[in-house]
């Protein structure tokens, strides 16, 4: 079942381009990021798997666990709107070291706790 709300705003993950400066920075951020996303609602679960446009793999992997990431979306409250983020963000952060845009980090900070300094 597809879950949509009038105040949902989709985040374009193809615009992610900033990378972590060090491996340690990425590891610290990723630990916070995964904990913060656990507080968001998972919606629109699908059974198919997408292909990554960066590495052209037939599936998205979560770095440390080598776990295949199914297609779904996170709904993150962000004041008057909800940010909708595709599950591929897990792959983009953990495998390609891309930093989520500030609006996603800020919304997660309001939901969970402050992000580590980048």
N, C-alpha and C positions, 0 to 999 in steps of 0.2 A: 504494500500500500504506500502510495506517495503522500508525504506530509508537506503541505504548503501553508504558509500564513501570509497575510497581506503585508506584514512588516519584515519579511525575509529579504535579505540582500546577499546575493552570491558573491564570493570572493574569487577573483580571477587568479589562479595559482600560476598561470603562465607569466605573470608579471614579476614573480619572485626572481631576483637576480643578485642580491647582496649575499655574500658568503661569510662564514665564520672565519676569524683571523687565525685561530689555532684549534687544534684537535681538542684540547682541554676545554676551551670555550664552548665548543660544540657539545661535548659530553655533558657539561654542567647544564647548558641550556636544554638539551634533549631530555634530561631527567626531569627538569621542571615542566617542560612542554607536555610530556606524556602524562604526568600527574595532573596538570591543569586540564588537558583534554578529557581525562576520566570524569571530570565534573560536568562536561557538556553532554547534551542529549545526542544520541545517535539516531539518525532518521534515514529514511529512504534506503534501506538495506537491499542490495541487489545480489544476485548469485554470480554474475559475471565478473571477470577480472580485466582491467585495462592494460594497455601497453604504454610504457614510459616513453615519452617523446625525446628524452635526453639520452637514455642508455639503450633504447629500443629493445628492452627485455620484454618477454611475453607476459610478465607479471610484475607487480610492485612488491618489493621486499622491505621488511623492517630490519634495519641494519644488524643489530646485535643478535636478534633471535633468528634471523633468516626466515622469518615468518611471512607467508604470502598475505598481502593485504587485500581483502575483498573490497568491492565498491560499496560505499555508503557515504553519508554526509554527517557532519557535526552541526548542530544548531547551538550557537554561542550567543547568549543575550548580550546586547550592546546598547543599553539605554532604550530608546524608542524603537530600535530595530533589532533584528537577530542576524548575526553573520552566519551564512551557510558556507561551510568549508568542506571540500571533497576529501575523502580519506587518503587520497594520494599525497596529501601534505606530509603524512608520516614518512613516506618514501623520500620525498624531496628534501626534507630536513635531515633524515638519518643517513641516507645514502649519498646525496648530492651536496650536502652541507649548505643548503640554501636557507636563508633566514626569512621567516614569515613577515608579512608586512606589519607595520606598527599597529594598524587597527585590530588585527587578530591578536597580537600580543597584549594590547591594552584591554581588549574584551576579556581575555583569559585572566589577566591580572585582577579584574573586577570580580571574576567568578571564583578565583582560587587565591592567589597571593602574588606579590611582586615578582617579576621575572629577574633572573640574575643579570647583572650589568654586562652589556656586550661591548 
